[in-house]
Amino acid sequence: MAPRILLVRHGQTEWSLSGRHTGRTDIPLTEEGRRTSLLLGRRLAAAPWDALPDLEIRTSPLLRATETAELTGFGGRAEKWDALLEWDYGEYEGLTPAQLQGLHPGFHIWRDGVPGGERLASVAARADEVISWARSRRQDVLVFAHGHFLRVLGARWLGFAPDFAAALRLDPASLSILGWAYGAPALERWNDTGHLG
């Protein structure tokens, strides 16, 4: 069977709670973010996952991702990888979508980009690098990363332009699987938060 990518978006932070764009600002999880990461860890430790004993695991080097990897029980096995960093929002770092609408009515990050930050094409190139790595493996892989980056990764896995990511909602501490259907890339599971309910 062709390898799949299991995706974990990091747990809640103060900025994700308030909707602030959190690119390279290195902030920790909230208590709720830690709690939900532990719940996800319990889920992945149980059947049918059984702690995913043979998977290669990588994480964004940012604290919120590495802390999530630790709390889910995979920190000791996770290799830090800059390709998994969140989108660099440049001048829009720390701003909410409402604040950006006030500054630029009609603004849409997936269309308009971010001044002084990373181009969406660059985010997509990093996502393509992750996909190439995953497809070169003999078995599934697990990555811990960030909302916008993982949404772009999902879009690119499916073969869409990176702005298709706008249609792929992703919650904190969610589990997703990029897999296959009829020999073609498919979303096997997306934004699964069943462990939180």
Secondary structure, DSSP 8 states (H G I E B T S, - for coil): ----EEEEE---BHHHHHT---SS----B-HHHHHHHHHHHHHHHSTTTTT-TT-EEEE-SSHHHHHHHHHTT-GGGEEE-GGG-----GGGTT--HHHHHHHSTT--HHHH--TTS--HHHHHHHHHHHHHHHHTSSS-EEEEE-HHHHHHHHHHHTT--GGGGGG----TT-EEEEEEETTEEEEEEEEE-GGG-
